[in-house]
Amino acid sequence: MPALLLKIFLAPALVASASLAGRRFGPRVGGWLIGFPVVAGPVLWFYAREQGAAFAAGAAAGTVLGTVSLCCFLATYAWSATRLRWPGSALLGWLAFAAATLLIDRTPALRGASLGVRLAAASLALFATGRGLPRLARGAPAPRPRHDLAWRLLATAALVVTLTAVAGMLGPSLSGLVTPFPVATSILVVFAHREAGPGGVVAVLAGFIPSLYSFTCFCASLSYGLGHWSVPAAFGGAVLVSLITQTLVLASVQGVRVLPTVPGGPHSR
């Protein structure tokens, strides 16, 4: 029961903190904070506790490549949002994630790639996604939907419980590939879409995408650490790497101007 309670409350609490900070300090900060491994970190921790350190190391390595699939979701959602409402954009984004995951899983050269190659592939995907976002101004915000934070927490808890329940059937590689499945991310961009239109999506992703560099570094460091150190030491080292990388990311994006709100601009779709 304690493990189940942790699954239900740990990751949702982290998502809630990032969401509330985003409301207070703006979408770029919210996107930057949600880029921390607030969902993947607890999921990988439970993999290590329940499936063993070797399983979690393989899953963490798979999660690095899963970032490529996540980038496919982000790019597809951002461009779909310029023409579609949020349900259509989300559906197309999920299909893009699934297709990319299936392709990676069935490509032996990628499944057997070293951590260095995985990091390079993830970094290239992040760079291309960030540079390829549509150039849109953020629209005037619409009223925030009721119970949006509750939906974020429920979706996050459902993902953690589901992934850890089926991990043994999926195996470490595929478990890692699906760990970045955009549940919390979908909620983040969907509510930005509803509140401020496609420009709101771009504003969130402008902070979120750079922060994913630290996410991939966390997963790569964890995969390495689990093969050499104890589980607590491996997670501690990975968190330290993530904090250092996120600090560098924050320094690099602080000088980037947030796209302005345009009076009368595009509203929630």
GIBELNOR-V666529 format. One record per pair of residues at least 6 apart in sequence whose C-alpha atoms are under 7 Angstrom apart, sorted by the first residue. I is the first residue (numbers start at 1). GAP is how many residues later the second one is. D is the distance in whole Angstrom. If there is no record, write none. Layout:
I|GAP|D  I|GAP|D
//
This chain:
7|150|7  7|153|6  7|154|6  8|149|5  9|148|7  11|27|6  11|28|5  11|31|6  11|145|7  11|146|7  12|141|5  12|144|6  12|145|6  14|24|6  15|19|7  15|23|6  15|138|7  16|133|7  16|137|7  18|12|6  18|15|5  18|16|6  19|11|6  21|9|6  22|7|6  22|8|4  27|176|6  27|177|5  28|175|6  28|176|5  28|178|6  28|179|4  29|178|6  31|173|5  31|174|6  31|176|5  31|177|4  32|175|5  32|176|5  32|179|5  34|174|7  35|173|6  35|176|5  35|177|5  35|180|6  36|175|7  36|179|6  37|178|6  40|139|6  40|140|7  43|117|6  43|121|7  44|12|6  44|16|7  46|118|7  47|8|7  47|9|5  47|117|7  48|7|7  48|8|5  53|173|6  53|178|7  54|172|7  54|173|7  55|117|5  56|116|7  57|165|7  57|166|4  57|169|6  57|170|7  58|114|5  58|115|6  58|165|7  59|113|4  59|114|5  59|116|6  59|117|4  60|116|6  60|159|5  60|160|7  60|162|7  60|163|5  61|54|7  61|115|7  61|158|7  61|159|6  61|162|6  62|111|5  62|112|7  62|114|4  62|115|5  63|113|4  63|114|5  63|116|6  63|117|7  63|156|7  64|54|6  64|55|7  64|58|7  64|152|5  64|155|6  64|156|7  65|53|6  65|57|6  65|112|6  66|35|7  66|110|7  66|111|4  66|112|7  66|114|6  67|55|6  67|113|7  68|54|5  68|57|6  69|28|5  69|31|5  69|32|6  70|27|6  70|110|6  70|111|7  70|112|7  71|54|6  71|55|6  71|58|6  72|24|6  72|25|6  73|20|4  73|21|6  73|23|6  73|24|5  74|19|7  75|54|6  75|58|7  76|16|7  76|17|5  76|20|7  77|12|5  77|13|6  77|15|7  77|16|5  78|55|7  78|123|7  78|124|7  79|55|7  80|9|5  81|8|6  81|117|5  82|116|6  85|184|5  86|104|6  86|107|7  86|183|7  90|96|7  101|76|6  104|6|6  104|7|7  105|6|6  105|69|7  115|105|6  119|97|7  123|90|7  126|83|7  130|79|6  133|69|7  136|63|5  136|66|7  137|62|5  137|122|5  137|123|6  137|124|6  137|125|6  138|58|6  138|61|4  138|62|5  138|65|7  138|121|6  138|122|6  138|123|5  138|124|6  139|57|5  139|58|6  139|60|6  139|61|7  139|122|5  139|123|5  139|126|5  139|127|5  139|128|6  140|56|6  140|121|6  140|122|6  140|123|6  140|124|7  140|125|6  140|127|6  141|54|5  141|55|4  141|126|7  142|53|5  142|54|6  142|125|7  142|126|6  143|52|6  144|51|6  152|32|6  152|35|6  155|28|6  155|29|7  156|27|7  156|28|6  167|8|6  189|12|5  192|8|5  192|9|5  193|7|6  193|8|5  193|75|6  193|76|7  194|74|4  194|75|6  195|73|5  196|71|5  196|72|5  197|69|6  197|70|5  197|71|4  197|72|6  203|55|7  203|56|7  210|39|6  211|35|6  211|38|6  214|28|5  214|31|5  214|32|6  215|27|7  217|24|7  217|25|6  218|20|5  218|21|6  218|23|6  218|24|5  221|17|5  222|12|6  222|13|6  222|16|5  225|9|4  226|8|5
//
